[in-house]
Amino acid sequence: MNAKYLILLMLIPALTRAQINTVTLKPVITGLSSPMQTAHAGDNSHRIFVVEKEGTIKVFDKDYKALGTFLTISGIRTTGEQGLLSMAFDPAYRSNGHFYIYYTASGTANFNNRLILDRYTVSASNSNQANPASRLNILSIDHPATNHNGGKINFGKDGFLYLSTGDSGGGGDPGNVAQNTRSLLGKMLRIDVSITTGTTNYTIPAGNPYNNEIFSTGLRNPFRWNFDRYNNDVYIGDVGQNEREEVSFASSKQLLGANFGWRCYEGRQEYNTSGCASIYQYILPPYDYPLTSSARSVVGGGVYRGYQFPDLKNWYFFIDYFNTNMLMVNRNGDNWTPIVKNTSVNNISDFSESEDGEVLICRNSNSGQVYQLVASNPRTVYVFSGSGNWSNPSNWKNRQIPPNPLPVGADIVVKPYVNGVCTLDVAQIVPFGNNLFLEPGSKFELSKNLDMGKVKELVRRMRKF
């Protein structure tokens, strides 16, 4: 063979089990102060970054050992629902070192609160520390109340940054800002942080429906939400008013211009329909539940796309902040009747992913913890998250190259970092009963020194899954 073969797979079909025998939360990091979220840099380091409410971001290695303080910010407000709420790493972090944080600060003369989005850059001399002098303000939003701040930032597959904001904070959204397409409150925003203009440190992406930062409307307090990284579908936990907590869902095609209904609807119930459009104009939640003393603040989770626990594939997980019952919905169909699993852990503030796709969960308390979501029937997983040759140990998590042939109960995951490629430069046998998974969009290159028969068999095996 005189040429290389490049395979670009956009989707991995995944099997779903009807029942899950055991789902538990395994503590992996302890001794934290009000952890709000975890994040990873997508840079093949497999480090975990933990956002603490008071303004500190701590960094841990792939084995959850502390590496120190990544960044501490000051000048934030931390009472009640306020604080350092979220962080997200730029898709091009390996080359530009940029990451973004979202927090609350003191307001201006006519407002009690401001929602702040800033960019920072990693230190040039220490990858485990940010440069505190690199702060660049991206967006500041005046907010009349100290609550309903929304709270999470995520990058989409389109490379744009998405930010959830809460409504005006008063009971029933008295200013009806969630339906006002000139107000950035009660919305899902989308901005391009890779390009600046003369007046802002971001630009409005082409296609935003109102020619401003707004991408979707009609949200009350979308504190926690996530994309499904396979297809960019979005799952939003929107905290309710008096009657209903809701989990909103929109496919990647529906999210543009979506109106999730608040304040016209609370959950699937009418709330204040004065001046509202037909019900068919709104995307009402596929699941809502009544408020009680122990269930009054939904925390949106995510779809399991990891590989260590095949039993969890395609399940969506979420919880209420005030109880310990984690809810699970099989997203292989349209049935949103959840299965309840008691975790014995309350005050959960976030569901996020590690670099290899496993779910990490924060418990917000003075002696806070980070947990990993685990289940029965685990697999041994070899993860390629670097770029370059298969035979290079530095491209693999824990520097572990898969044995050849792959042993029973083991799988391989190929997910090079952004713009990276995996070049299979050695023979690899993947027996039946084992899997070779390629993440959506991953570049997989078959080198010229391979036997063609083995290449054909390998490609056939990959497509099976």
C-alpha positions, -999 to +999 in steps of 0.1 A: +000+000+000+014+034-011-012+056+005-027+061+039-064+055+046-082+081+066-115+071+083-138+098+097-167+084+117-194+108+128-215+086+151-211+055+172-243+035+176-244+022+211-263-007+227-287+000+256-295-024+284-331-024+295-321-028+332-292-017+353-283-038+382-262-014+403-256+023+400-236+040+427-215+072+434-179+065+441-160+093+459-129+102+441-120+137+455-128+148+491-121+178+513-134+204+489-152+237+497-186+239+480-176+224+447-199+236+419-186+219+388-158+198+373-142+204+339-114+190+318-090+207+293-093+181+265-055+182+261-046+145+267-036+152+303-068+138+318-066+163+346-097+173+365-105+209+374-129+216+402-147+249+405-154+260+441-181+285+448-159+310+467-137+316+437-111+289+436-104+264+408-083+234+419-066+209+396-061+172+401-043+146+380-058+116+362-057+096+395-074+125+413-043+135+432-041+173+440-018+194+418-026+227+434-047+258+428-052+266+392-068+300+398-084+321+425-105+351+416-117+379+439-144+405+438-172+380+434-204+377+454-210+343+470-242+345+491-272+324+483-272+313+446-242+335+438-206+326+433-181+311+409-206+289+389-189+274+359-158+271+337-151+258+302-119+252+282-116+266+247-117+239+221-083+252+209-069+252+245-038+232+235-027+260+212-041+292+228-043+283+265-077+300+269-105+291+293-136+308+305-153+314+338-188+325+347-196+341+381-216+368+399-204+402+410-217+434+426-242+453+404-243+488+391-264+516+405-297+503+394-290+465+396-283+443+425-261+418+406-241+413+375-234+381+356-198+380+344-181+359+317-143+363+317-115+347+297-082+337+313-050+321+299-028+294+314+006+303+327+034+301+302+057+284+327+033+261+346+005+242+330-012+237+364-016+274+371-034+301+352-021+336+347-042+358+370-031+389+351-046+375+319-082+383+327-102+396+297-139+404+303-161+389+276-196+397+288-213+415+317-250+413+321-269+435+346-293+415+367-320+430+391-318+402+416-292+380+433-309+347+424-318+330+391-283+334+376-285+304+354-251+290+358-233+269+332-211+275+302-204+248+275-188+248+241-210+233+213-198+211+185-199+243+163-171+258+184-193+285+199-197+292+236-232+288+251-242+304+284-274+298+304-289+328+322-318+331+346-348+354+345-353+387+364-353+368+397-386+381+411-415+357+417-432+349+383-406+369+363-425+402+368-406+419+339-413+390+316-377+391+305-376+354+296-399+362+266-382+395+258-357+390+229-340+422+237-330+410+272-302+385+278-319+371+309-339+339+309-320+327+278-295+304+262-269+326+247-245+318+219-213+338+211-181+334+191-152+340+214-126+333+187-131+367+170-133+401+185-147+434+172-138+470+179-163+471+208-166+436+222-143+406+229-166+383+210-188+383+179-224+373+172-224+340+152-243+341+119-276+324+123-284+336+158-322+342+155-325+377+168-291+391+155-279+394+191-264+370+216-297+351+222-300+316+208-331+303+228-357+319+251-382+311+277-361+298+306-366+305+343-334+294+361-314+269+339-288+263+366-273+231+351-275+219+315-254+198+291-249+189+255-249+153+244-214+153+229-224+127+203-251+148+186-253+182+203-288+176+217-293+197+248-307+188+282-317+216+306-327+214+343-349+245+347-358+253+383-395+259+388-416+286+405-443+272+427-456+240+412-433+221+388-396+213+383-387+206+347-362+189+325-362+205+291-349+188+259-342+201+224-325+183+196-295+201+180-319+212+152-346+224+176-324+245+198-319+274+174-347+299+183-364+275+207-388+289+232-390+268+263-422+285+276-415+304+308-434+325+320-463+313+299-458+278+312-443+263+343-434+228+334-463+216+312-488+237+332-501+272+323-486+298+345-492+333+330-504+331+295-512+368+291-498+379+257-485+344+250-486+326+217-503+292+209-490+263+230-475+248+198-450+277+196-432+264+227-410+234+235-425+221+267-405+197+289-408+160+282-405+155+320-416+176+350-424+168+386-443+185+415-424+207+440-423+193+475-403+202+506-376+177+495-378+182+457-377+218+447-346+225+427-338+203+397-302+198+387-299+189+350-275+161+342-263+144+311-263+114+288-237+087+296-213+085+267-185+068+285-171+033+279-162+018+312-197+009+321-217-003+290-248-008+311-251+030+314-250+037+276-277+061+264-291+068+299-298+104+309-291+111+346-304+140+367-314+147+403-330+173+426-307+192+448-327+186+480-329+148+479-308+117+471-329+100+444-311+101+411-334+098+382-325+078+350-342+080+316-335+056+288-329+079+259-329+052+233-366+060+228-392+087+237-403+072+271-394+097+298-406+076+327-375+076+350-360+048+371-351+060+406-318+051+421-311+062+457-275+075+459-275+085+497-260+118+485-279+151+485-269+187+475-256+176+441-246+206+421-234+193+388-229+164+364-200+167+340-176+145+321-140+135+324-117+136+294-124+099+287-162+104+290-169+091+325-195+111+345-182+131+375-207+146+400-201+174+425-216+176+460-219+212+471-210+214+508-184+227+532-167+193+530-176+188+494-168+158+473-165+147+437-180+113+428-177+091+397-209+075+385-202+037+384-223+006+376-220-031+374-202-050+347-172-026+341-149-030+311-112-024+308-108+006+285-077+018+266-082+055+256-063+072+228-066+109+234-034+123+220-024+128+184+000+107+162+011+071+162-008+043+180+026+029+191+035+061+211+026+056+248+022+093+254-009+093+232-027+069+256-043+075+290-019+061+317+006+055+288-011+021+283-010+009+247-036-019+241-022-054+240-023-073+208-046-092+206-070-073+229-078-094+260-113-105+270-134-078+286-113-049+271-122-022+247-104+006+228-116+042+225-101+065+199-108+102+207-078+123+196-077+158+210-092+186+189-077+185+154-057+155+163-054+122+145-048+086+155-025+067+131-026+029+135+010+021+127+010-014+141-012-045+137-040-047+162-064-076+166-098-069+181-114-102+188-152-107+187-166-097+220-143-067+222-149-032+207-130-005+190-149+028+194-143+060+175-157+091+190-179+112+166-156+133+144-125+114+153-098+110+126-084+075+123-056+068+099-045+034+087-008+035+079+007+020+047+027-006+065-004-026+075-015-059+058-046-051+038-065-081+050-061-070+086-072-035+076-104-047+060-112-069+090-105-040+114-127-016+094-155-042+094-152-046+131-154-009+138-185-004+117-202-032+136-203-009+166 
